[in-house]
């Protein structure tokens, strides 16, 4: 009896110890609400089972379909000279009955050909039995098929496909996929265990993991990395521009600033300096280790139970064009959106809004948009789509009056509804919110469920009523907190829907805006792959500091390298009053971005600062408005080619090694190089790519290389590429009043005798090219394709 009692006691004690240890582990590993989940932890868990891709056991070259055998491993420890390492070791099957399950499963693999530059590789960790559906991330829901662009060859030990842009080789044992350019240079390849057998560092190759806690599976798609390879993209990332050596978590998050590693706009896409790009066609959490753990391995740890990867071959422009052909290019925003947006958090009344409009015109600050942020409702932040009757006498008349004065109106809103919101009960009763496993709502707020067609219909009716009043654009704020634990109307969990939430949100507003106004434009903070179709997006809540301004630029460059043509940010920063010296230097950086808005804690209006600041602000704003023909044409060209307006140097100069190292300068379009001042100085070091560059303000000429350049009257360095025509327009206080019938063509030529530019006119669909040739001491226009619409005056800048 005592033995039984002793055994029972031990059993109870061990159970208690187990539950305490599990509880402690859960406490230690618990994330706070919407903290980005690092999926990589699942790939180093001793409880899990690992399956390493080993050999191609079948393959049909015509269909591109086959199977891969995966070998089973467990993590085990090994101690040597007081040092402990985790290592994958072969493992036997642990299922019962033993006759029913494969120890080394053979699972689906396929290759598809999208274009002559783009291929698609898919590998599954198990049978894919779910109903196939169109992808929200792809422009037509499905990827195109261009198999005829690739020729097949049987090669020793495998298979080879070639196009005019590159080749792919698939070897059978060991299994590899190799990607080459047209010159036969290896761009990257999948990693097999044999590839990392020559290092003591335990490196996991291409594989998948089966979790012990719920038997779910996730893929680890591992690629090789070259010694000098650099990685860019992954969305609006504020860390170092080159992602080599970083671990990046792709999960939409309210970053609460621009100086940390979380992102409002993560995008599962990146490009390599090696000459290829990768789109991870997934919405689950993704963690990518770009050589941080082991510098020769790029490990894409994907929450999904399959790896669906698109590879693009070419230079940066080619890659961006191909990626946006697949996921969509930005529609061209209306002309007025390229004007200056005046805002603060917040204007509370019609009186305040009219006063701001009056002061903008009084102080001759060219502007086109006035934004009402969180305070146009009865209760600040309590979004119910209704103007406060106490503070807005007649919103429709106000909007109409402002439109006559050249102002469009932007209104703030968000997709979360507090219990005190007058719409809360209706949303719950009509089942328009995301639910949890019990059928309740997971948060105290009701979060609109954009997988529900009835929710979209209800929501778009609310937005349409505002647009029909004359509102020009809706601020699509937040959207980063789609419940991760939610059960959505389409039957999926937040594991799959959280990252898609901002894409669905952006889409809903953009589509109803176009339906009512004819313009596809929003002002959004959160995104996922495909959101670039719905311009435009801004950079979130920056601090009012020098370091925040520098981080903002890196975020904009990174987003531009992820397929987004249009992007803006809060000029001067968002949090607290912006110091005048910071605001003064930030201002021209904002003016030389695709779109520009001053927004943040008051004061943001330039007349609330010193008279000198007001003058400086006006000068920078005047510069933008006079450059509007250049900005408008560059916007059109960018939208057609998937290029960013705010452009990393290496996009235009891929063969310049120095251009790949710069993250504190940018190209504004293709012809203007901009170097903002991130400290209160009057000069800074600037790197110039190939060719000659002419200072816009001083007209000094510089050659390729590093230079210390002094600023002009406007506190920014701005240089024009030799051989450029910059079209200018006569200054107007709004784009509505611009005279496009007479333009000045300023010619910037040091050595160039042939100069050119693009031109895009309002209410026209065509992008025109103007060319001029040097004759004697001036330049003469070779053609005028818009002679019935526009006359030109040439001004040779010497």
N, C-alpha and C positions, 0 to 999 in steps of 0.2 A: 504494500500500500504506500509505504514511504517512497519507494522508487517511482511509483506512478505520480505521487504528489510532487516529487522532485522534478520529474520530467515535465509535468504540467507547469510548474513554477518557471522552469527554464524556458519552456515554450512561450509562456506569457511574457517573461522578461525580454526575450529576444524579439517578440512581436512589438513590444513597447519601444524597445531600442530602435527597431526598424522604422516604426512610424515616426518617432522623434527625429531620427536622422533624415527621413524623407521630408518631414515638415521643415526641418532646418534648411535642407537643400532647396526646398521650394521658396522659403523666405529669402534665402541668399540670392536666388536666381529670378525672383519675381520682378517684373518690370512695372514701372508706374504707367498710368493710363497713356496709351499711344506712344510709349517709348519705342523707338525703332528696334525691332527684334533682330538680333544678330544670328542668322541661320547657321553661321559657321560653327556654333557650339555643338550642333548636331553631328558634325563631322569629326568630332574629337571626343565622343562619348563612349566609354568602355562598355556600356550596356548594349550598344547598337551593333548591327552586323553590316559588314562592308562587302560590296561586290565590285571587283575590278574588271574593267573591260579588257578581254584577252585576245579573242580572235574572231574574225568574220567567218561564220560557219555556213552561210549561204548568201548569195547575191545574184540578182537579176539585172544585168547592165541596161536592159531596155526600160524597165520600170524604175530602176534605182533603188529597189527595195531588197532588204536582206535581214539577216539576224546576226547578233553579236553574242558570243558566249562570255558570261561573267563568272569569275572565280571568287569563291567565298573566303572572307578573311575576318578575323577579330583583332581588336586592339589588345596588345599585351605589353607589359613593361619589361625592360631589360636594364640591369644595373651593371655598370663597368666603372671601376675606380671611383666609387662614391658619386657616380653620376647616373641619373635615371632617365631613360628615354621611353617614349611610347612608340610601338612599332606594330605594323600590320603583319599578322602571321596567318598562314593558311588554316582554315577551320572546317570541320566536318559539318554535315547537315544536322540541324537540331529540331526538325519537325517530326511529328508523329501523326498519322502512320507514315513510315519511311517510304512506302510505295507511292505516295501521292504528290510529293513535292520534289522539285529538282534541286540538287545541291549546287549545281552550276547551270543556272537557267540560260536559255538562248532566247534573246528578246529582240523586238523590232528595231531596225535601223533603216534610215532612208536618206537619199540625197535627191534634191529637186533643183531645177535650174530656172531661175527667175528672169534673168537677163544675161547678157554677155559678161557682165561684171558681178553678178549676184548669184550665190548659191544658198541653198537651205539644207541644213543637216539636222535630222531628228533622231534621237535615241531615247527609248522608253525603258523604264525600270520594271514594267509589267504590262499586261494587256490593257489597251485603252478602250474600255467598253462604254464610255459615256457617249451621249449623242453629240456628233460633230456640229458645231455652230460657227457662224461667221465671227471673226475677230473684230472687236471695236477698235483695235489699234491699227488695223490695216485699212487703207483708204477704200477698198471695195469689199472689205470683209474677208477676202481671200487673196492669196498671193497669185500673181500671174504665172503662166507656164511658158517658158521659152526654150524648151529642150532642143529645138533645131539650131540654136546658136552654139551648141557644144557638140563636139565630135568625140566618139568613144574609141578607145584603143585598149586591147588586152595587152597587159605588160607582165613581165615575170613577177610572179607573186602577188598580182593584184590587178587593178583597173585604173585607167586614166581617161580623163575628160579634158578637152581643151576648147578654148574659145579664142577670139581675137584679143582678149584682154588678160588671159591667164590660163592656168590649168589646175586640176585637182587630181591627186593620186590617192587611191585607197588600197592599202595593203591588207592582206588577209591574216597572216600570222607572223609577227604580232600585228593586231589591228591598229592602223593609223589612218588618219585623214591628213594629207599634206596639201597646203595651199601655196601656189607659185604665181609669180607675175609672168609677163610675156618674155622676160629675159632669162627665165629659169631660176630666179632668186627665190629661195624659200622664205615665205612670209611668216608662216606659223604652222604648227601641226598639233594634233592631239598628243598627249603624253601617255605612254604605256609604262608599266612597272619596270620594264627592261631599260627604259630611258633614264631612270633615276637609280639604277643599281650601282652606279659608280660614285655614290656619295654616302657618307655616314648619316646625313640628315634624313630622317624618315619622311619621304614625300609621297602624298597620296596622288596617284595618277587619275585618269578619266574613270569615273566610277559612280556608284550610287550607294546610299546608305538606307538601311531599313531600321526604323526606330523600334526600340524595345517597348516603349510606353504605349504606342497605339498601332504599331505595325505599318505605319505610313512610310512612304519612300520619298527621297529627294535626290536630285542629280547633282553631281560635281563634275562639270565639264572643264577639264584642265587642258590648257594650251601651253606650248613652249613660248619662251620669251628670249629675244636676242640681247646681246650685251649692251648695246646703245639704244635699245628700244624705249620709246616714250609713249605714254597713253594719255588721251584727252577725252573729255566728254562726261558722261554719267549725269547730265543735267546741270542745274544751277548749283554747282558745288563751290563753296567758299574757301576750301583748303587750297593747297598749292595746285596750280593749273595742271601740271604734269602729275598724273595719278600713279606713275611707277613708284613702287615702294609703299603704297597706301592700301588700306583695307576700306572699301567703300560699301556702306549699307544703303540699299535702295528701298526706301520706305517713306512715303509722303508724311511729312511731319511739320507741325507749326514750329519752325526753328527758333522763333522768338529772337531773331537777330540774324546777322550775316557774318558772324565770326566764329562759327562752330561747324562741326562736321555733319550735322543733320541738315535736311534739305526740304524746302517747300516744293521743289520741282526736281525730284530724281527722275532720271530717264535711263532705261535699261539699254543704253547704246554707248559705244565708245569707238574711237579710232586710234590707230597706231601710226607712229612715224615710220613704221616699216612698210606701209603701203596697203593697209587693209582696215576694215571696220567690222564691228560685230553688233548685231541687234539681238538681244535676248528676249525672245517673243513670249514674255510671261508677265503675269500680274502679281504673283506671289512674292513674299519677301525674297530678296536676293542679296547675298554678300559676295563681293568680288575682292579677292586678294591678288592685287597686281604685283606679285613678287615681293610682298612684305615679309611673308614667312620664309619663302625660298625664292631667291631673285630670278630663277630661270623658269618659274611656274606661274602662270596666270590661272587662278582657280576660281571658276564661276560656280558658286554654291547656290543652287536654285531650289527654292522651296517646293516647286512642282515635281511631280513624279515622272516627268520627261524633260529632256533638253530639246528645245526648239530654237535653233540658232541660224540667223542669216549672216552670211559673210559677204562683204563688199570689197572689191579689188580696185585700187587706183590711188590717185592723189587726193588730198582732202576735198577739193571741189567735186571730184567724181563721186567720192564716198557720200558726201552730203546730198548730192543730186539723186543718187541711187536710193539712199535711205528714205528721202522724202518722196520719191516716186512710189515707194512702198507704203509709207505711213501717212503721206499727205503733205502738201505744201501749204504755206500760209496764204489765205486769200488776201488780196490787196485792201488795206483799210482805207476809209474815206480821207480825202485831203485834209479836212478840218482836224482830224485826229493827230496830224503831224504838227499842229500848232501847240502853243504852250498851255498846260493845264494848271489852273490855280486851285489850291486846296489847303485845308488844314483839318485837324481833327478837333472840332468840327464846326461848320456853320449851322446854327440852330434855327434860323428863321429866314423868311422871305426878305425881311429888312436887311439882315446881314448879307445875304447873297446879292441883293441889289446894290448895297454899299460897296462890296468888293468889285462888282462889275463897273461901277462908276469910277472907282479909284484906279482900276486897271487902265481905263481910257484916259482919265485925268493925268496920270503919270506917264502915259504913253509907253505902257508895257504891252507889247503885242501878245495877244492871247486868244484862244478859241474855245476853251472849256472851263467851266466852273463846276467843281465837284462838291456835292453835299454828302458828307460822310455819315457818321453814326447817329446824327441828331435831328433828322428830319421827321421823326415819329413823335408821338406824344411822350414816350419815355425813351431816353437815350439808349441805344443798342437793342431796344425791343422791336425788332423788325416785323411789321405787319403790312407793309406795302402801302401805307396810307400816310399822306402828309398830315402833320399836326394841324388840326383846325384852329387851334389857338394862336399859332405862330405863322401860318401860311394862309393869307386871306383868299387868294385865288391862284393855286399852283399853275393851272393851265395858262392863265394870263401872264404870270411871271415868266414861264418858260417861253411863251410866244414873244414877249417883249425882249427877252435876252437873245433869242434867236435873231431878231431884227438887228440887234447890236453886234451880231457876230459871235455869240456864245452858244455852244451846245451845253446841255446839262448832263452830268453824270450823277447817278445815285448809288449809294452803298446799300448792300444787303448781304445776308448770309443764309445758309441752309439749315441752321439750328434754331429751335424754338423753345424758349424757356416755358416752364409751367404757367407763368403769369401772362404769357403772350395770348392775345385775344384769338389767335388761330390754333392754339395748342389742342383744344378739345376736338376741333374739326379734323385736324390731322390724325389724331388717334382714332376717332370714330370712323373715318373713311379708310383707315389702315394704310396711310401714306408714309409711315415712318418705318425705319429699320427695326426689326424685333430681335429679341434674344432667344435662347434655347427654350425658355419657359413661355414665350409669347408676350413678355413684357417688352418695354423699351430698355436698352442696355444702359443708357445714360439718364440723368434727370431731364435733359433736353430731348425733345423729339428731333431726330435727324431724318431729313427727307430721304426716301429710298428711290433713287433714280433708276433702279432696275424695274420698277413698277410703272407700266405705261400710264396708269391712272394718276400717279404722282406727277409725272412729267406734264400731263395735260393740265392738272390743277395748278402746278407751279408756273407753267408757261402762260396760263390765263392771267395770273397775278402780274407777271412781268409785262405781258402785252398791254395791260391796262395802263401802265406807266409809260410805255413807249408810245401808246396812242395819245397820251397827253402832250407828247412832243419831246419827251426825254430822249437824248441821243445815244446814251450808252449806260450799261449797268456794271457796277463794280462787283465782280464775282469773288467776294472775299472768303477767306477760310477754305474749307473743303478738304483739309488734311486729316480730319478725324472721323472718316467713315468707320463705324464700329468694327474693330478687329474681331470681336466676339459675336458680332451680329449674324443673324440668319436673314438673308436678303430675299426679296420677293421672287427672284429667279431660282431660289433653292440653294444658292451657293453661300458659303460662309465668308466672313471678312478676310480670311486668309487669302482668298482669291479676289475679293471685291474692294478691299481697302484702297489699294493703289489705283484701281480703275475709277474710284469715286470722283476725283477731280476731273477726269476725262469726261465722264457722264455729265457732270455739273457744268463744265465749260460748254459742252455740246448743246445742252438744253437751252442755255441762255443765248449762245451764238445763233442757233437756228431760229429761235423766235424773234431775235433782233433783226435778222435778215428778212424774215417773213413780213415784219411790220414796217421796218425802215428801209429795207433794201441794202443795208450794210452789214457785213459780218465783222462785228467788233464787240469785244468785251474788255474789261480791265480786271484781270484775274491774277491770283497769287499762287495757286497750286496747280500742278500738272502731272501728267504721265505721258508716255509715248503716244503720239497722235494728237495731243493738245495743240501742237503748233498749227494745226488747221484752223484754229479759232483764235486769231490774234485779238488782243495782245496781252502780255503778262508783265508784271512788275516785280521788283526784287525784294519785297518784304520790309520788315521793320529794322532798318539799319540804325545803329547808334550814331550820334552826332560827333564822330571823331575821325581823325586821319586814317586810322587803321580800318575803320568801318568803310570808308570811301574806297580804300585799296581792295578790301575784300569784296565790296560790291562790284568792282570792275572784274575781278577774277570770276565771280559768279556769272556775270553777264557774258564774259568770254566763253566760259564753260557751257552755258546754255546754248550759245550760238554754235558751238561745236557739237550740239546735240540735236540740230535740225530746226532751231527756232530763228526765224528771220527778224522778228520784232520783239523788243524788250525795253523796259524802262526801269526807273528806280526813284526813290524819294530823294529829290535833290536837297542836300543839306543834312540828310538823315532824318529819322522819324522820332526817336526818343529824346525828350527834353528840348529846350530851346537850342537851336543850332548856334554855336559861336560864330560871330560874324566872319572871322578869318577862314573858318572851315567852309561855311556856306559860300563865301566869295569864290573859293577855289573849286568847290564842288559844282557850282552853277554852270560854268562853261562845259564841264564834263557832261552834265545833264543835257545841255543844249546841243551837244554833238553826239547824241544817242538817237536811236530811231524815233522814240517818243519821249516827251519830257513833262514831268509833273513836280511841282513843289508841294510837299505834303508832310505833315507831322505835327508835333506839339506846337501850339502857337508861341510866338508869331512866326508865320512863314511868308507873309506878304512883304515884298521888298521895301515898301514905304514905311514899314515898322522898324527898319534899321536906319543906319546913318545916311545922310544925303549922298556921301561918296559911294556907299554900297548900292543905293538906288540907281545911281548913274552907271555903276559897273554892271549891275543886273540888266539894265536897259540895253547897254552895249552888247552884252552876250546874247540877249534875246533878239535884238535887231540883226545880229549876225546870222542867227538861225533863220529868221524870216526872209532875209535877203538870199540865203542859200537854198530856199525852198525848192527851186527847180532841180537842183542837184539832189537834194534829199528825196524828192518825190520820184525821180528817175531811178535812183539807186534802190529805193524801196521796191519799185516795180520789178527791176532786174533781180533783186534778191528773192522776191516772192516766187518768181518763175523758175529759179534755179536752186531753191533750198538753201540759199546763202544767208548768213547773218549780216545785218547792217553794222553791228558792232563786231568787228572781225579780227580774230587772231592773225598776227603777221604771217604765219606760215601757210595760211590758206592761199594767199596771193603769191607767196615766195617759198614754195615747198622745197626748193633745192638750196636754200640758204640755211646752213646749220644754225646760225645765230638766231634766225627768226623763230625757231622751235623753243628757244629759251626764254622768250620775253612774255611776261604776264602783267606788266605795269604800263603798257602802251597798247594801242589798237589802231586798226584801220577803220575809219568811218566810211563805209562803202569801199570802193576799190581804189580811190585816188587820194584820199586825205588821211594822213597819219596824225594821230592825236596822242599827246603825252600829258596827262593831268599832273597837277602839283599836289603831292600827298603830304607835303610839309609847307610851312609858311616861309617859302623861299622865292627867289626871283629867277632861279635857273635850275636846271636839272640835267642829268645825263640821259641821252636819248640814243637808241640804236636805230640806225637807218639801213634798210635792206638795199639790194642792188639798184643802181641808177643814181640820179641826182634828185634832190628834194629842195623845194623852194618854200621858205617861211612865208606863211600867209600874211603875217602882220608886218614883218620887217623886210621881206623880199630877199633876204640873204639866201645864198645857194650852198647846199651841203652835199658831200659825197657819201657813199656807203661807209658804214662803220660807226664807231662811238663818237659822240660829240657832246660837249656841255653847251647847252643852248639857253639864252636868256629869253624870258617871256616878253611879250609886247604889252599893249595896253590892256587887252583881255588876258586874265591870268591863266593861260594855258598855252602849251606849245602845239602848234598846228602847222603841218607842212604838206605841201601839195606835190604829187609826183610829176616829174618832168614829162611834158607832152600831154598835159591835161587841159581841157577847157572846163572851167567851172561856170555854169550858167547862173546868173543872178537875176533877181526880180526887184522891182522898185518896192521899197518898204511900205507895208500896209499894217494896220493894227489888227487885222484878222485875215485868215486865208480867204474869207468870203469876198474881201475887197481887193484882192490881188489882181493886177492887170497882166495877164499872160500874153497879151498881144504884142508886147515890147519887152524883150529880154536883153540883158547885157551878157556877152560871152567874154569872161576874163580868161586870157590865155596865159598859162604858166609853162614857159619853155626856157630851159637853159641851153641844152644842146639840140633838143628836138626841133625838127623842121616840119614834122607832121603831127598835128594834135587832134584830139577827138573827145567826144562825150556822148552820153545817152540823153535823150529828152523824152519826157512823158507828160502829156498835157491833160488837164482835167477834162472829164467827159470824153476821153479817147481811150481806145483799147490797145493802141499800138505803141511800142517802144521804138523811137526813132534814133538814128545815129547821125550826128553832125561831125563833119571833118573840115579841117582848115589846113592850109599850106602856107609856109613862110614865103613872103615875097618882099624883098628889100628889108625894110625895118618894121614890117608889120605882118599880120596874117590875114589871109583872105579865105572866106568860107567857100568850100568846094561845092556844097549842095545846101539846099533848104527844102527839105521834104514837107515842111509845114508852112510854106510861103503864104498860103491863103489865110492862115490863122495867126502867125507870129512873125514879127520883124526882129532882126538882131543887130546889135551894135557890138563890134569887137573892140576889146580893150587889152592890149598886149602888156602884161605885167613885167617890167624890167627891173 
